[in-house]
């Protein structure tokens, strides 16, 4: 990447705005809330906030969302909208946690409407799920689009996107760079609640339409994220 994270203008003086989508699985694991991850991401972002970066952090539902959806499915017949609302509530709870973690660095409002242009002097803005049918990946793309940002960094639990599911196909090849056209051949073009894909197919359609770039990387490797922020060599997949 070559300074994709800049608004434009001089690198040393202009404010850098970054959209980072944080998968809920990084926040809540099978063992509970990952406090170590929270400490590391806070330290990194606080460091770059001092360098005039502004971060839009879109928080996923992860394990919390899946647990609630699974419990509802086992006890009642529910539709996609009801499943989505459970997931949305989980994202907002996780976002509330991150807002508390960042304290005075954070904007006072958790953004639940990504169609708005955000005005704030704070260096960290927390965003969560919006409405049924819209994943947090889609929220991240909309935030980037509406706030003049060209790149979305997607932190999940995978290092790369593969040409096919590596859990099923041992010969699956990792992709360091892939076009939106080829990526959509992998993930398809339809969304369903609880879908486990590197990046939401509907969000991919919007990102492609608006010529945005999405970087997929493993969020547990904070040093790798730092490399990406500094436009240095990093481990991950760039979709453009």
Backbone as a ProteinNet text record, in pm:
[ID]
protein_1_A
[PRIMARY]
XXXXXXXXXXXXXXXXXXXXXXXXXXXXXXXXXXXXXXXXXXXXXXXXXXXXXXXXXXXXXXXXXXXXXXXXXXXXXXXXXXXXXXXXXXXXXXXXXXXXXXXXXXXXXXXXXXXXXXXXXXXXXXXXXXXXXXXXXXXXXXXXXXXXXXXXXXXXXXXXXXXXXXXXXXXXXXXXXXXXXXXXXXXXXXXXXXXXXXXXXXXXXXXXXXXXXXXXXXXXXXXXXXXXXXXXXXXXXXXX
[TERTIARY]
84.5	0	88.4	41.9	117.1	31.7	42.2	-28.9	-179	-239.2	-383.1	-462.9	-400.4	-473.4	-484.9	-427.3	-429.8	-555.8	-599.4	-708.6	-661.4	-533	-477.5	-387.3	-306	-219.4	-89.9	-21.8	109	100.6	183	179.4	207.6	296.6	341.1	244.6	162.3	80.3	-69.5	-116.3	-259.8	-304.4	-430.3	-486.9	-509.6	-475	-496.8	-622.7	-716.3	-840.3	-840.4	-866.2	-856.9	-984.2	-1044.2	-1155.6	-1100.6	-1124.3	-1081.9	-1203.9	-1232.2	-1341.3	-1281.8	-1325.3	-1270.4	-1370	-1332.2	-1419.2	-1446.7	-1571.5	-1609.1	-1534.9	-1486.4	-1413.3	-1280	-1229.7	-1106.5	-1132.6	-1254	-1290.1	-1338.9	-1427.9	-1484.6	-1449.9	-1371.1	-1330.6	-1407.8	-1374.9	-1437.6	-1405.4	-1297.2	-1254.9	-1306.9	-1381.1	-1433.6	-1372.6	-1384.4	-1332.2	-1179.7	-1120.7	-975.2	-917.8	-887.5	-836.8	-700.2	-619.5	-487.6	-500.3	-592.9	-614.3	-659.3	-751	-801.2	-687.8	-597.9	-485.3	-393.2	-367	-275.3	-333.2	-460.5	-521.5	-535.4	-563.2	-572.1	-437.2	-331	-197.6	-157.4	-183.5	-146.4	-221.7	-352.8	-434.5	-405.5	-382.1	-347.1	-216.3	-122.9	5.8	-13.4	-96	-116.3	-212.6	-295.8	-381.9	-295	-182.2	-89.6	-20.4	-23.4	36	-69.3	-181.9	-289.5	-372.2	-374.9	-465.6	-602.5	-707.2	-841.7	-890.2	-937.2	-977.4	-1128.9	-1186.7	-1326.3	-1326	-1362.4	-1357.8	-1498.3	-1518	-1648	-1638.5	-1724.1	-1709.6	-1812.2	-1762.1	-1848.6	-1908.6	-1999.6	-2068.3	-1998.9	-1937.4	-1858.7	-1929.7	-1857.9	-1906.9	-2034.9	-2042.1	-2160.9	-2283.7	-2272	-2384.7	-2423.4	-2324.6	-2353.7	-2419.4	-2375.7	-2435.7	-2582.9	-2615	-2753	-2840	-2787.4	-2864.1	-2888.9	-2787.1	-2801	-2902.3	-2898.7	-2994.6	-3137.6	-3156.4	-3289.6	-3339	-3251.1	-3289.5	-3328.7	-3264.5	-3291.6	-3419.3	-3469.1	-3587.6	-3709.2	-3690.4	-3802.2	-3777.3	-3883.1	-3871.2	-3859	-3741.5	-3718.4	-3674.3	-3708.2	-3672.4	-3538.7	-3495.8	-3366.6	-3358.7	-3469.6	-3468.4	-3443	-3508.6	-3489	-3345.8	-3291.3	-3152.3	-3058.8	-3085.9	-3001.1	-3004.4	-3122.9	-3132.4	-3053.6	-3051	-2967.9	-2820.5	-2778.9	-2640.4	-2607.1	-2700	-2679.8	-2662.1	-2745.2	-2735.2	-2599.5	-2549	-2416.1	-2306.3	-2316	-2214.3	-2216.7	-2334.2	-2345.1	-2291.1	-2310.8	-2254	-2101.5	-2047.8	-1902.1	-1845.7	-1919.2	-1874.9	-1875.9	-1975.7	-1982.4	-1860.3	-1818.9	-1699.3	-1577.2	-1560.3	-1444.1	-1448.5	-1567.6	-1580.2	-1533.2	-1567.6	-1524	-1373.6	-1318.7	-1174.8	-1095.8	-1142.6	-1069.4	-1094.1	-1196.2	-1218.8	-1225.8	-1142.3	-1148.7	-1106.7	-1041.6	-1004.6	-1126.5	-1232.7	-1346.3	-1455.9	-1516.2	-1636.4	-1747.5	-1829.2	-1928.2	-2042.3	-2064.5	-2176.4	-2125.2	-2189.4	-2161.3	-2242.1	-2175.3	-2241.3	-2318.5	-2447.8	-2531.5	-2596.3	-2568	-2615.3	-2494.5	-2441.6	-2319.1	-2339.3	-2463.6	-2489	-2453.9	-2427.6	-2398.4	-2249.3	-2218.7	-2079.8	-2051.9	-1948.1	-1922.7	-1834.1	-1879.7	-1803.1	-1763.5	-1634.3	-1586.2	-1440.6	-1399.9	-1259.4	-1188.6	-1264.7	-1207.3	-1132.4	-1034	-949.2	-999.3	-1097.6	-1153.6	-1305.4	-1361.5	-1506.6	-1546.7	-1640.7	-1688.6	-1818.7	-1828.6	-1950.3	-1989.3	-2119.9	-2172.1	-2276.8	-2352.4	-2453	-2560.8	-2617.9	-2715.6	-2857.7	-2888.7	-3023	-3016.8	-3125.3	-3125	-3084.9	-3004	-2957.7	-2825.2	-2777	-2651.6	-2548.8	-2442.2	-2335.7	-2247.5	-2159.5	-2066.2	-1961.5	-1936.6	-1851.1	-1914.7	-2045.7	-2117.5	-2113.9	-2129.7	-2120.4	-1983.1	-1877.6	-1741.5	-1723.5	-1776.6	-1764.8	-1842.1	-1961	-2040.1	-1971	-1913.6	-1840.5	-1724.1	-1652.4	-1540.9	-1592	-1695.4	-1752.6	-1799.3	-1871.9	-1933.2	-1838.5	-1718.1	-1620.6	-1490.2	-1500.5	-1389.7	-1263.7	-1280	-1168	-1163.4	-1046	-1033.9	-1008.3	-965.6	-924.6	-993.4	-1037.3	-1091.3	-997.8	-950.7	-870.2	-963.5	-969.2	-1058.6	-976.9	-994.1	-922.5	-1010.7	-959.9	-1035.5	-938.5	-969	-881.5	-810.2	-798.6	-727.8	-614.7	-508.1	-394.2	-415.4	-482.2	-502.7	-640.1	-684.5	-795.6	-737.2	-810.3	-766.7	-858.7	-808.1	-886.9	-1007.7	-1002	-1114.5	-1093.1	-1192.4	-1188.5	-1073.3	-970.3	-854.8	-887.9	-1001.4	-1042.3	-1093.4	-1141.8	-1195	-1099.1	-1016.2	-928.3	-783.4	-704.5	-563.7	-479.4	-522.8	-445.4	-484.4	-568.3	-610.8	-490.4	-485.5	-373.6	-410.1	-318.1	-341.3	-324.9	-402.2	-401.3	-352	-240	-188.3	-257.6	-303.2	-377.9	-480.7	-602.9	-709.5	-804	-858.4	-954.4	-1091	-1177.2	-1312.8	-1389.5	-1366.4	-1434	-1399.6	-1270.6	-1228.5	-1267.2	-1264.6	-1304.7	-1451.3	-1535.5	-1678.2	-1707.4	-1618.4	-1633.4	-1611.2	-1535.7	-1506.8	-1620	-1667.2	-1765.2	-1909.5	-1929.6	-2066	-2116	-2247.2	-2305.8	-2426.7	-2446.2	-2562.7	-2518.8	-2597.7	-2571.6	-2678.5	-2635.6	-2731	-2676.4	-2763.9	-2716.6	-2622.1	-2510.9	-2415.4	-2321	-2325.8	-2238.1	-2091.8	-2014.4	-1871.8	-1790.8	-1759.4	-1683.4	-1577.1	-1466	-1361	-1412.1	-1508.6	-1569.8	-1708.4	-1805.6	-1945.7	-1964.4	-2032.2	-2053.8	-2123.2	-2221.7	-2293.2	-2203.6	-2125.6	-2028.4	-1924.5	-1890	-1793.9	-1847	-1975.3	-2037.5	-2029.5	-2057.4	-2052.8	-1909.6	-1815.4	-1675	-1625.4	-1663.6	-1624.6	-1683.3	-1810.4	-1877.7	-1809.6	-1762	-1702	-1549.2	-1494.6	-1350.6	-1270.2	-1322.6	-1251.3	-1159.7	-1061	-967.9	-993.9	-994.1	-1010.7	-889.8	-834.4	-720.4	-768.9	-748.6	-785.9	-661.2	-662.1	-545.8	-588.4	-496.9	-522.2	-504.9	-613	-609.2	-530.7	-499.5	-423.4	-276.9	-232.9	-94	-88.8	-77.5	-83.2	37.1	152.7	271	245.8	176	144.8	53.3	-43.4	-131.5	-50.8	44	130.7	208.1	259.1	329.8	239.8	114.4	18.2	-6.7	-24.3	-49.5	66.8	184.9	304.2	342.7	252.5	278.3	404.9	433.3	543.8	491.6	579.4	540	464	348.3	267.5	207.6	157.9	96.6	-55.4	-110.5	-253.8	-290.9	-420.5	-472.7	-530.1	-491	-544.3	-644.6	-768.6	-874	-901	-893.4	-914	-965.3
-118.5	0	123.9	226.9	351.4	467	491.1	602.6	600.5	479.8	469.8	527.4	537.9	578.6	729.4	804.3	949.7	1009.6	1121.7	1198.3	1265.8	1292.6	1370.3	1477.1	1538.2	1643.9	1589.4	1669.9	1635.1	1528	1424.2	1310.2	1352.5	1448	1481.8	1574	1647.7	1748	1719.2	1643.7	1619.3	1512.1	1523	1420.8	1293.5	1178.9	1050.2	986.8	951.5	888.9	743	654.2	511.4	442	359.4	274.7	135.8	86.8	-48.1	-126.1	-234.9	-323.4	-432.7	-439	-534.7	-647.9	-767.2	-882.7	-911	-942.6	-969.6	-1087.4	-1179.6	-1296.3	-1257.8	-1138.6	-1089.8	-1035.6	-992.2	-931.6	-1036.3	-1124.8	-1229.3	-1364.8	-1443.9	-1576.5	-1682.9	-1808.5	-1917.5	-1908.2	-1838.4	-1825.5	-1697.8	-1618.8	-1493.9	-1373.1	-1256.9	-1134	-1137.1	-1105.8	-1107.5	-973.1	-962.6	-838.2	-802.6	-903	-878.4	-807.5	-851.7	-786.4	-642	-620.4	-485.5	-391.5	-439.5	-357.5	-323.2	-421.1	-400	-305	-323.5	-237	-94.7	-82.5	50.5	121.5	50.4	110.6	154.9	70.3	104.6	227.9	227.3	337.4	466.3	456.9	576.1	637.4	552.1	599.4	676.5	621.3	686.7	805	806.9	924.1	1046.3	1025.4	1134.6	1183.7	1101.1	1137.2	1192	1232.6	1297.5	1201.7	1074.8	980	987	966.6	948.5	810.2	732.3	594.9	578.1	518.4	478.1	326.9	283	141.6	82.5	-9.2	-75	-211.6	-234.9	-352.4	-460.6	-582.8	-695.3	-763.2	-855.7	-926.5	-1054.6	-1123.5	-1242.7	-1350.8	-1406.1	-1518.7	-1483.3	-1361	-1317.7	-1324.2	-1273.2	-1275.4	-1418.2	-1501.1	-1639.2	-1716.9	-1694.9	-1763.6	-1727.5	-1599.2	-1555.1	-1606.3	-1600.9	-1648.5	-1798.4	-1873.1	-2017.7	-2052.7	-1980.2	-2005.2	-1978.5	-1871.1	-1837.3	-1943.5	-1992	-2093.4	-2224.4	-2255.5	-2381	-2377.7	-2258.6	-2246.3	-2187.9	-2138	-2074.3	-2071.2	-2051.7	-2035.4	-1885.7	-1842.8	-1700.1	-1674.1	-1556.4	-1517.9	-1446.4	-1411.3	-1345.2	-1210.7	-1136.1	-1004.8	-1016.8	-1113.2	-1133.5	-1176.9	-1263.2	-1304.8	-1184.7	-1102.3	-984.5	-890.2	-869.9	-778.5	-830.2	-962.9	-1018.4	-987.9	-1005.9	-976	-829.5	-742.5	-598.1	-558.1	-614.8	-584.5	-625.9	-740.3	-787	-691.3	-640	-544.9	-417.6	-374.6	-250.5	-268.8	-386.8	-415.6	-417	-482.8	-485.5	-345.1	-265.8	-128.5	-45.5	-68.7	1.3	-32	-158	-199.3	-123.9	-118.7	-49.4	100.3	157.8	300.5	326.3	237.3	249.2	231.3	135.9	110.2	233.2	300.5	415.8	544	547.6	659.3	793.8	888.7	1026.3	1039.2	935.8	940.1	923.1	863.9	821.5	926.7	931.5	1011.9	962.6	1052.5	1017.5	930.3	933	858.4	736.4	622.2	505	519	518	541.3	417	431.7	322.2	354.6	473.2	511.3	551.6	459.2	485.9	573.8	618.3	702.4	848.1	881.5	1020.4	1051	1176.7	1223.4	1263.9	1209.9	1227.1	1349.1	1434.3	1551.5	1536.7	1529	1513.4	1557.6	1599.2	1631.6	1514.3	1412.9	1295.7	1209.3	1135.8	1056.1	913.2	872.7	737.8	746.8	691.8	686.5	539.6	500.4	363	350.8	247.4	221.7	76.4	49.5	-85.9	-114	-222.4	-262.3	-157	-154	-50.9	-105.1	-193.9	-247.6	-384.3	-462.3	-596.4	-595.4	-694.3	-705.6	-636.3	-561.2	-486.5	-542.2	-601.8	-650.8	-534.6	-559.8	-454.8	-428.8	-526.9	-501.6	-394.4	-404.3	-306.6	-169	-167.9	-43.2	21.1	-60.2	-8.7	54.7	-10.7	43.2	173.9	180	303.2	417.5	387.8	490.9	545.6	454.7	498.8	585.8	539.7	612.5	751.3	761.9	887.9	982.4	932.8	1018.3	1030.3	1004.7	1026.9	950.4	822.3	734.7	623	592.3	498.3	354.1	332.8	198.1	156.9	31	-29.8	-143.8	-141.3	-252.3	-343.5	-469.6	-566.5	-663.3	-653.5	-741.3	-859.5	-978.8	-1099.5	-1200.9	-1329.7	-1433.2	-1511.8	-1453.4	-1518.8	-1428.9	-1490.4	-1413.9	-1367	-1451.5	-1422.2	-1471.2	-1419	-1477.5	-1588.6	-1699	-1810.3	-1825.4	-1890.6	-1908.6	-1998.3	-2080.6	-2162.7	-2197.8	-2254.6	-2279.9	-2374.5	-2324.7	-2409.8	-2520.1	-2506.3	-2610.4	-2733.8	-2712.6	-2823	-2867.9	-2773.7	-2802.5	-2773.7	-2879.6	-2861.7	-2789.2	-2792.7	-2727.8	-2581.7	-2526.7	-2386.6	-2293.7	-2196.1	-2103.1	-1968.7	-1913.1	-1781.9	-1674.3	-1568.6	-1459.2	-1332.7	-1279.2	-1155.4	-1033.6	-1047.7	-941.9	-1005.5	-949.9	-1005.9	-893.9	-905	-805.1	-831.3	-730.5	-748.7	-852.9	-853.7	-951.2	-1093.7	-1121.4	-1256	-1288.9	-1187.2	-1211.4	-1251.9	-1188.3	-1220.8	-1358.6	-1409.3	-1547.1	-1644.7	-1602.4	-1686.2	-1680.8	-1559.4	-1543.2	-1532	-1511.5	-1495.4	-1352.9	-1335.8	-1200.8	-1189.7	-1287.3	-1285	-1289.2	-1223.3	-1216.9	-1294.8	-1361.3	-1423.2	-1407.2	-1396.4	-1378	-1490.1	-1452.2	-1550	-1601.6	-1543.7	-1587	-1574.8	-1680.8	-1679.9	-1667.4	-1544	-1516.1	-1412.1	-1408.1	-1309.2	-1165.9	-1137.9	-1005.4	-1022.2	-954.9	-966.6	-942.9	-1034.2	-1019.9	-889.7	-845.6	-722.4	-600.3	-603.3	-496.3	-493.7	-611.4	-620.6	-552.8	-572.6	-508	-356.1	-303.9	-159.6	-106.8	-180.3	-138.4	-135.8	-236.7	-241.6	-123.1	-94.3	15.5	148.7	166.9	294	292.6	186.8	175.1	187.1	123.1	120.3	-0.6	8.7	-100.6	-157.4	-289.8	-355.7	-443.1	-429.9	-511.1	-610.4	-739.7	-845.2	-892.1	-892.2	-939.6	-995	-1066	-1125.2	-1018.1	-988.3	-880.7	-912.1	-1039.4	-1074.3	-1034.7	-1005.5	-963.4	-810.8	-746.9	-601.1	-537.3	-601	-549.4	-544.8	-643	-647.5	-531.9	-500	-385.8	-256.8	-245.2	-127.5	-114.2	-225	-224.3	-171.2	-213.3	-168.5	-19.1	30.7	172.8	258.7	202.5	277.3	250.4	182.4	149.6	68.5	-18	-110.9	-249.5	-341.3	-476.4	-543.3	-600.5	-665.4	-794.9	-876.5	-1004	-982.2	-1009.7	-991.4	-992	-978.2	-975.6	-838.5	-782	-654.2	-682.2	-636.1	-651.2	-515.1	-505.5	-375.1	-392.5
0	0	0	-65.1	-69.9	-18.8	113.2	176.4	148.9	145	122.7	239.8	355.9	474.8	490.4	398.6	409.2	349	403.6	343.2	216.3	208.8	98.3	156.3	72.8	122.4	179.1	256.4	307.3	414.6	403.5	496	639.9	658.1	792.7	867.1	793.9	860.6	856.3	756.9	745.8	844.7	888.1	974.8	894.9	953.2	890.7	949.6	863.9	909.7	866.7	962.3	937.6	985.1	897.6	937.9	966.3	1086.7	1122.6	1170.8	1103.5	1144.8	1232	1356.9	1453.5	1474.6	1433.2	1449.9	1595.8	1625.9	1764.5	1825.1	1740.3	1790	1853.3	1819.9	1881.4	2021.2	2044.4	2173.4	2272.3	2225.3	2310.5	2250.5	2323.2	2278.9	2357.1	2333.2	2409.1	2557.8	2589.9	2729.7	2795.3	2719.3	2772.8	2702.8	2764.9	2705	2705.7	2590.7	2576.5	2619.9	2746.2	2804.8	2746.6	2717.1	2658.6	2524.2	2440.9	2311.6	2330.9	2425.4	2450.9	2491.5	2574.7	2619.3	2502.2	2416.9	2304.1	2200.5	2166.5	2065	2119.1	2248.6	2308.5	2302.7	2337.5	2337.1	2197	2096.9	1959.5	1911.6	1930.7	1880.2	1956.2	2085	2163	2113.2	2074.5	2022	1892	1801.6	1672	1681.3	1782.6	1804.8	1833.9	1901.1	1929.9	1802.8	1699	1570.1	1473.4	1528.5	1452.9	1367.1	1405.4	1340.8	1408.3	1329.7	1383	1340.7	1435.5	1409.6	1419.9	1318.6	1320.9	1341.2	1460.1	1493.2	1486.2	1393.8	1377.3	1444.5	1542.5	1629	1594.3	1577.6	1544.4	1667	1642.8	1751	1792	1695	1723.1	1801.5	1896.6	1977.2	2052.1	2101.5	2175.2	2085.7	1965.9	1871.2	1836.4	1806.5	1767.7	1880.2	2004.8	2119.3	2135.1	2123	2137.7	2023.5	1901.7	1786.7	1797.9	1839.2	1853.5	1961.4	2073.2	2181	2134.6	2059.7	2008.9	1911.9	1824.5	1726.7	1794	1905.3	1975.1	2057.3	2083.1	2169.6	2100.6	1976.4	1908.6	1758.3	1683.6	1539.3	1510.1	1464.5	1442.9	1298.8	1248.6	1113.7	1110	989.6	971.3	1042.2	1043.9	1107.9	1258	1321.3	1464.7	1494.9	1409.5	1426.9	1414.6	1315.7	1295	1414.2	1471.6	1585.1	1705.6	1723.5	1829.8	1802.9	1677.1	1640.6	1656.3	1616	1628.4	1775.1	1861.1	2004.3	2060.1	2011.6	2056.4	2011.3	1888.5	1840.8	1924.3	1962.5	2040.2	2181.5	2238	2369.8	2361.9	2259.9	2242.7	2218	2140	2113.9	2241.9	2326.5	2454.9	2540.5	2535.7	2609.2	2557.1	2425.2	2367.2	2396.5	2394.3	2425.7	2568.8	2659	2798.1	2809.8	2735.1	2737.5	2691.8	2585.6	2532.2	2610.8	2691.6	2781.9	2712.8	2756.4	2707.4	2560.7	2504.2	2363	2272.9	2327.6	2246.2	2235.1	2117.2	2091.7	2184.3	2235	2337.5	2284.9	2154.5	2095.4	2019.5	2038.5	1955.8	1827.8	1714.4	1586.8	1544.2	1526.2	1478.9	1344.2	1292.8	1159.6	1075.5	995.7	920.1	797.5	772.4	655.6	682.1	807.7	842.3	830.4	804.6	809.5	953.2	1009.5	1152	1177.9	1269.2	1308.6	1455	1479.4	1616.6	1625.4	1743	1766.6	1834.6	1869.8	1935.8	1835	1882.9	1794.9	1774.9	1853	1839	1832.6	1726.2	1709.5	1705.9	1790.5	1794.6	1716.4	1635.9	1558.4	1574.7	1557.8	1575.8	1468.7	1487.9	1390.7	1371.8	1250.3	1214.1	1211.1	1116.3	1103.9	1037	1045.7	986.8	839.7	803.4	666.1	640.5	740.8	725.6	825.2	776.4	863.3	907.4	1004.1	1045	935.8	849.2	732.4	644.4	626.7	545.2	612	743.8	820	798.9	802.2	784.7	646.6	543.8	407.8	395.7	453.3	448	521.2	637.6	711.8	629.3	563.1	478.4	364.4	298.5	184.8	226.2	337.1	377.4	450.8	482.4	550	470.8	339	244.8	281.4	310.9	344.2	240	189.2	78.2	117.6	242.1	283.7	413.1	417	538.4	577.9	702	754.2	832.4	792.4	855.5	940.5	1072.3	1164.7	1202.2	1174	1208.2	1268.8	1255.4	1310.2	1200.1	1080.2	970	920.9	871.1	820.8	677	597.8	456.3	411.3	297.9	223.3	137.1	123.5	39.7	-80.9	-183.9	-306.4	-283.1	-177.7	-134.5	12	75.3	218.8	254.5	324.5	357.5	457.8	528.9	623.2	550	429.2	349	239.6	192.8	79.6	117.3	143.3	182.9	78.1	-48.3	-154.2	-175.5	-87.5	-101	-92.4	-181.3	-186.9	-125.7	-46.7	11.5	-95.1	-80.1	-176.6	-107.6	-152.5	-95.3	-155.5	-278.9	-344.6	-436.6	-437.6	-519.8	-562.1	-680.7	-729.1	-666.9	-668.1	-616.7	-698	-827.9	-914.4	-872.5	-852.6	-813.9	-669.8	-582.2	-443.2	-435.8	-515.6	-512.2	-569.5	-651.5	-698.1	-582.9	-482.7	-366.1	-263.9	-232	-122.4	-170.7	-301.4	-352.4	-341	-355.4	-354.3	-262	-172.6	-83.8	61.9	146.3	290.1	365.3	473.4	566.3	708.1	809.4	946.2	989.5	1053	1101.2	994.3	875	766.1	807.6	782	815.7	687.2	648.9	527.3	560.8	485.7	514.6	513.3	424.3	417.6	356.5	414.9	375	224.2	154.1	9.4	-30.5	48.1	14.1	36.5	144	167.6	55.7	5.9	-104.1	-229.7	-257.1	-373.1	-361.7	-240.7	-219.2	-228.6	-170.6	-175.5	-320.1	-394.5	-535.8	-612.9	-588.7	-657.8	-630.6	-506.2	-466.7	-474.9	-534.1	-557.7	-428.4	-323.5	-195.9	-190.2	-104.6	-80.8	58.2	68.8	198.5	225.1	344.9	387.1	492.1	465	559.3	631	764.7	839.8	975.2	1037.7	1169	1276.8	1346.4	1445.1	1571.1	1592.8	1712.8	1700.7	1577	1552.7	1544.3	1658.6	1665.2	1595.1	1602.1	1532.5	1382	1330.1	1187.3	1147.7	1234.4	1209.9	1207.7	1297.6	1300.2	1169.2	1117	989	878.1	879.3	779	790.4	911.1	932.5	883	889.1	848.1	702.5	628.1	487.7	467.6	564.2	553.2	517.9	487.4	449.3	564	533.5	635.4	581.7	672.5	637.4	625.8	509.8	491.5	344.4	317.8	181.3	150.6	38.1	-8.9	-120.6	-100.8	-202.2	-263.2	-394.7	-458.3	-600.3
[MASK]
++++++++++++++++++++++++++++++++++++++++++++++++++++++++++++++++++++++++++++++++++++++++++++++++++++++++++++++++++++++++++++++++++++++++++++++++++++++++++++++++++++++++++++++++++++++++++++++++++++++++++++++++++++++++++++++++++++++++++++++++

